[in-house]
Amino acid sequence: MSFRISRHTEDLAITLHALSQRLVALEQRLDCLDSELHQERANGADAEDLARLDKAESLLRDCRQLLANESADGLAAGASPGLASFKAGALEPGSVDAKENVRQWDAA
């Protein structure tokens, strides 16, 4: 009888240890998820930055369209000599047109 009690006590101790280890693992996972949630909430400002970048992109697109329309209509030649040579691709960073326009503006 004593042997059975000892055996059951040992089984309970092993089970209790396994449950404790599982609880520790779950608590660590909960802490990890909690910190991820806080980071996502802190990164809420990034959504505002993305919205601003989208707006800037649409403004650049509108400027390119205006420049393309202006050069197609021939209005740039009579309005301003500086704008007459400004090409629609000038707003592309690193483009040949942008570098050429910078040189023209610096020379003027």
Residue pairs with C-beta under 8 A, 6 or more apart in sequence:
60 91
63 91
64 88
64 89
64 91
67 86
67 87
67 88
67 90
67 91
68 88
70 76
70 83
71 87
71 88
76 83
76 84
76 86
77 84
82 104
82 105
82 108
85 101
85 104
86 101
87 97
87 100
87 101
88 97
89 95
89 96
89 97
89 98
90 97
90 98
90 100
90 101
91 98
92 98
